[in-house]
């Protein structure tokens, strides 16, 4: 009498389906948290970028002797070099559009490296409930 062993190695279709369902359920719990974390990181990065550009504007104004304006309006920050020292018309140096924040209309002037105006910009909307102001210079 021959004994044949029909026992095959591997997983059954039911076992594979159970594993796929468990993975899908786990991912559905984690994915929304990851998405909100990604948005928070992007928003913080955007604020950091605006602060750095403001600080660099002071340095540019100091070393070039130029007058600069930083204009905050709605979700846009525009840095202009204003007429003076050979410049006939206003020259836009940088424009930053925010996907996360809306700013109160604010105009800041930097004259030969000297900050003139508020160092704080009010935020009319922000993804962070506790954040209603942006401090540009410490």
DANORTA-V205058 format. One record per residue. N is the residue number from 1. RES is the residue in one letter. D_LAST is the distance of its C-alpha to the last C-alpha in whole Angstrom. Layout:
N/RES/D_LAST, N/RES/D_LAST
This chain:
1/X/90, 2/X/87, 3/X/84, 4/X/81, 5/X/78, 6/X/76, 7/X/72, 8/X/70, 9/X/66, 10/X/63, 11/X/62, 12/X/63, 13/X/62, 14/X/61, 15/X/59, 16/X/57, 17/X/57, 18/X/55, 19/X/53, 20/X/52, 21/X/51, 22/X/49, 23/X/47, 24/X/47, 25/X/46, 26/X/43, 27/X/41, 28/X/42, 29/X/40, 30/X/37, 31/X/36, 32/X/35, 33/X/32, 34/X/31, 35/X/31, 36/X/28, 37/X/27, 38/X/27, 39/X/25, 40/X/22, 41/X/22, 42/X/22, 43/X/20, 44/X/17, 45/X/17, 46/X/17, 47/X/14, 48/X/13, 49/X/15, 50/X/13, 51/X/10, 52/X/12, 53/X/14, 54/X/11, 55/X/10, 56/X/14, 57/X/15, 58/X/13, 59/X/15, 60/X/18, 61/X/18, 62/X/18, 63/X/20, 64/X/23, 65/X/22, 66/X/22, 67/X/21, 68/X/19, 69/X/19, 70/X/17, 71/X/19, 72/X/18, 73/X/22, 74/X/23, 75/X/22, 76/X/22, 77/X/19, 78/X/21, 79/X/19, 80/X/22, 81/X/23, 82/X/25, 83/X/28, 84/X/28, 85/X/29, 86/X/32, 87/X/30, 88/X/33, 89/X/31, 90/X/28, 91/X/27, 92/X/25, 93/X/23, 94/X/22, 95/X/22, 96/X/21, 97/X/23, 98/X/22, 99/X/24, 100/X/22, 101/X/20, 102/X/21, 103/X/19, 104/X/20, 105/X/21, 106/X/18, 107/X/18, 108/X/15, 109/X/17, 110/X/16, 111/X/18, 112/X/19, 113/X/15, 114/X/14, 115/X/12, 116/X/14, 117/X/14, 118/X/12, 119/X/8, 120/X/10, 121/X/13, 122/X/15, 123/X/17, 124/X/21, 125/X/22, 126/X/21, 127/X/22, 128/X/20, 129/X/22, 130/X/19, 131/X/16, 132/X/16, 133/X/13, 134/X/11, 135/X/7, 136/X/7, 137/X/4, 138/X/0
